[in-house]
Amino acid sequence: MHDIVDLERRGIPGVFVATTEFITGAIAQSTSLGFPTVARVFTPHPVQDRTPDEIRAYADLVYDQIVAAVTSPAVDGSGNGAAARSADPVTAS
């Protein structure tokens, strides 16, 4: 999260990607860093014991969200890339 906030402060769009296990922590940390609505995309959890094909499927699930997060204008009009965007979390099926 620190890296994404640093990029946003430099005007470079960024998006935080993690598994759904980290939703609460990501929100808390981005808020404490002064970017409560930084773009976040969450994949299903866990990932450590997944096959390469399963990991690719997880990536396919969120690919469009990630691209949208770094290419759409900030919703707060700040011009700070993804600073005010937040993607909906993806839940495990």
Secondary structure as the mmCIF struct_conf table of DSSP 4:
data_model
#
loop_
_struct_conf.conf_type_id
_struct_conf.id
_struct_conf.beg_label_comp_id
_struct_conf.beg_label_asym_id
_struct_conf.beg_label_seq_id
_struct_conf.end_label_comp_id
_struct_conf.end_label_asym_id
_struct_conf.end_label_seq_id
HELX_RH_AL_P HELX_RH_AL_P1 HIS A 2 ARG A 9
TURN_TY1_P TURN_TY1_P1 ARG A 10 GLY A 11
STRN STRN1 PHE A 16 THR A 19
HELX_RH_3T_P HELX_RH_3T_P1 THR A 20 PHE A 22
HELX_RH_AL_P HELX_RH_AL_P2 ILE A 23 SER A 32
TURN_TY1_P TURN_TY1_P2 LEU A 33 GLY A 34
TURN_TY1_P TURN_TY1_P3 PRO A 36 THR A 37
STRN STRN2 ARG A 40 THR A 43
BEND BEND1 HIS A 45 HIS A 45
TURN_TY1_P TURN_TY1_P4 GLN A 48 ASP A 49
HELX_RH_AL_P HELX_RH_AL_P3 PRO A 52 THR A 71
BEND BEND2 SER A 72 SER A 72
HELX_LH_PP_P HELX_LH_PP_P1 PRO A 73 ALA A 74
TURN_TY1_P TURN_TY1_P5 VAL A 75 ASP A 76
BEND BEND3 GLY A 77 GLY A 77
TURN_TY1_P TURN_TY1_P6 GLY A 81 ALA A 84
HELX_LH_PP_P HELX_LH_PP_P2 ALA A 87 VAL A 90
#
